[in-house]
Amino acid sequence: MALFIRQDEERSELQKRLATELQEKARKSTEEKNRQVDGVEDSSYIEGLKKPGRYSALVAILIVGFVLLIIWLTILDSSR
């Protein structure tokens, strides 16, 4: 008879406690998801990095051009 829940109450104390715990857990998980949009908690790893130099674009273009030249020469040689 001790396990019998009174009929005039909609929820037992255990049900109320579980519902509040689940609501709090859901609230914490949504706050954490909203806070960590990019997956990084602390952006201090960026500190101390230099901005790209003024010749970095030129170096990138030269590297791409060199790779394309090698590919073109390889195709030209294989067609002979």
Phi and psi in degrees as GROMACS dihedral restraints (atoms count N, CA, C in turn):
[ dihedral_restraints ]
;  ai    aj    ak    al  type     phi  dphi    fc
    3     4     5     6     1   -69.5    20    10
    4     5     6     7     1   -25.5    20    10
    6     7     8     9     1   -83.5    20    10
    7     8     9    10     1    -8.8    20    10
    9    10    11    12     1   -71.2    20    10
   10    11    12    13     1   126.7    20    10
   12    13    14    15     1   -93.0    20    10
   13    14    15    16     1   137.8    20    10
   15    16    17    18     1   -61.6    20    10
   16    17    18    19     1   140.1    20    10
   18    19    20    21     1   -77.8    20    10
   19    20    21    22     1   -16.6    20    10
   21    22    23    24     1   -82.5    20    10
   22    23    24    25     1   -11.1    20    10
   24    25    26    27     1   -96.5    20    10
   25    26    27    28     1   141.8    20    10
   27    28    29    30     1   -78.7    20    10
   28    29    30    31     1   -38.9    20    10
   30    31    32    33     1  -128.2    20    10
   31    32    33    34     1   147.4    20    10
   33    34    35    36     1   -81.7    20    10
   34    35    36    37     1   169.5    20    10
   36    37    38    39     1   -63.5    20    10
   37    38    39    40     1   -38.4    20    10
   39    40    41    42     1   -64.2    20    10
   40    41    42    43     1   -42.9    20    10
   42    43    44    45     1   -63.4    20    10
   43    44    45    46     1   -40.5    20    10
   45    46    47    48     1   -64.8    20    10
   46    47    48    49     1   -43.8    20    10
   48    49    50    51     1   -65.4    20    10
   49    50    51    52     1   -42.6    20    10
   51    52    53    54     1   -64.7    20    10
   52    53    54    55     1   -39.7    20    10
   54    55    56    57     1   -64.4    20    10
   55    56    57    58     1   -42.7    20    10
   57    58    59    60     1   -67.9    20    10
   58    59    60    61     1   -37.4    20    10
   60    61    62    63     1   -65.0    20    10
   61    62    63    64     1   -42.2    20    10
   63    64    65    66     1   -66.7    20    10
   64    65    66    67     1   -38.5    20    10
   66    67    68    69     1   -65.0    20    10
   67    68    69    70     1   -41.4    20    10
   69    70    71    72     1   -65.7    20    10
   70    71    72    73     1   -40.4    20    10
   72    73    74    75     1   -64.4    20    10
   73    74    75    76     1   -42.0    20    10
   75    76    77    78     1   -65.8    20    10
   76    77    78    79     1   -39.3    20    10
   78    79    80    81     1   -64.9    20    10
   79    80    81    82     1   -41.9    20    10
   81    82    83    84     1   -65.6    20    10
   82    83    84    85     1   -40.7    20    10
   84    85    86    87     1   -68.5    20    10
   85    86    87    88     1   -37.1    20    10
   87    88    89    90     1   -70.4    20    10
   88    89    90    91     1   -35.8    20    10
   90    91    92    93     1   -64.8    20    10
   91    92    93    94     1   -40.2    20    10
   93    94    95    96     1   -67.6    20    10
   94    95    96    97     1   -39.4    20    10
   96    97    98    99     1   -65.9    20    10
   97    98    99   100     1   -40.0    20    10
   99   100   101   102     1   -69.4    20    10
  100   101   102   103     1   -31.4    20    10
  102   103   104   105     1   -76.9    20    10
  103   104   105   106     1   -34.9    20    10
  105   106   107   108     1  -105.8    20    10
  106   107   108   109     1    67.0    20    10
  108   109   110   111     1   -67.9    20    10
  109   110   111   112     1   -45.5    20    10
  111   112   113   114     1   -95.8    20    10
  112   113   114   115     1     1.6    20    10
  114   115   116   117     1    82.7    20    10
  115   116   117   118     1     8.1    20    10
  117   118   119   120     1  -119.3    20    10
  118   119   120   121     1   123.4    20    10
  120   121   122   123     1   -80.6    20    10
  121   122   123   124     1   -40.6    20    10
  123   124   125   126     1  -128.1    20    10
  124   125   126   127     1   125.3    20    10
  126   127   128   129     1   -93.8    20    10
  127   128   129   130     1    24.2    20    10
  129   130   131   132     1   -72.2    20    10
  130   131   132   133     1   -13.9    20    10
  132   133   134   135     1   -67.9    20    10
  133   134   135   136     1   -18.6    20    10
  135   136   137   138     1   -80.4    20    10
  136   137   138   139     1   -24.1    20    10
  138   139   140   141     1   -61.4    20    10
  139   140   141   142     1   138.2    20    10
  141   142   143   144     1    92.1    20    10
  142   143   144   145     1    -8.6    20    10
  144   145   146   147     1   -79.3    20    10
  145   146   147   148     1   142.8    20    10
  147   148   149   150     1   -88.0    20    10
  148   149   150   151     1   155.2    20    10
  150   151   152   153     1   -76.4    20    10
  151   152   153   154     1   154.4    20    10
  153   154   155   156     1   -59.3    20    10
  154   155   156   157     1   141.8    20    10
  156   157   158   159     1   -69.7    20    10
  157   158   159   160     1   174.8    20    10
  159   160   161   162     1   -76.2    20    10
  160   161   162   163     1   -15.6    20    10
  162   163   164   165     1  -100.9    20    10
  163   164   165   166     1     2.9    20    10
  165   166   167   168     1   -65.2    20    10
  166   167   168   169     1   -37.4    20    10
  168   169   170   171     1   -66.5    20    10
  169   170   171   172     1   -39.8    20    10
  171   172   173   174     1   -64.0    20    10
  172   173   174   175     1   -41.9    20    10
  174   175   176   177     1   -63.9    20    10
  175   176   177   178     1   -42.1    20    10
  177   178   179   180     1   -63.2    20    10
  178   179   180   181     1   -42.3    20    10
  180   181   182   183     1   -65.1    20    10
  181   182   183   184     1   -40.8    20    10
  183   184   185   186     1   -64.8    20    10
  184   185   186   187     1   -39.4    20    10
  186   187   188   189     1   -65.3    20    10
  187   188   189   190     1   -45.7    20    10
  189   190   191   192     1   -62.8    20    10
  190   191   192   193     1   -41.8    20    10
  192   193   194   195     1   -63.0    20    10
  193   194   195   196     1   -41.0    20    10
  195   196   197   198     1   -63.2    20    10
  196   197   198   199     1   -43.4    20    10
  198   199   200   201     1   -63.5    20    10
  199   200   201   202     1   -42.7    20    10
  201   202   203   204     1   -65.0    20    10
  202   203   204   205     1   -36.4    20    10
  204   205   206   207     1   -63.9    20    10
  205   206   207   208     1   -43.4    20    10
  207   208   209   210     1   -62.6    20    10
  208   209   210   211     1   -43.4    20    10
  210   211   212   213     1   -63.2    20    10
  211   212   213   214     1   -45.0    20    10
  213   214   215   216     1   -62.7    20    10
  214   215   216   217     1   -42.4    20    10
  216   217   218   219     1   -65.6    20    10
  217   218   219   220     1   -36.3    20    10
  219   220   221   222     1   -65.6    20    10
  220   221   222   223     1   -43.7    20    10
  222   223   224   225     1   -66.8    20    10
  223   224   225   226     1   -40.2    20    10
  225   226   227   228     1   -64.4    20    10
  226   227   228   229     1   -39.5    20    10
  228   229   230   231     1   -71.0    20    10
  229   230   231   232     1   -36.6    20    10
  231   232   233   234     1   -74.9    20    10
  232   233   234   235     1   -19.4    20    10
  234   235   236   237     1   -82.4    20    10
  235   236   237   238     1   -10.2    20    10
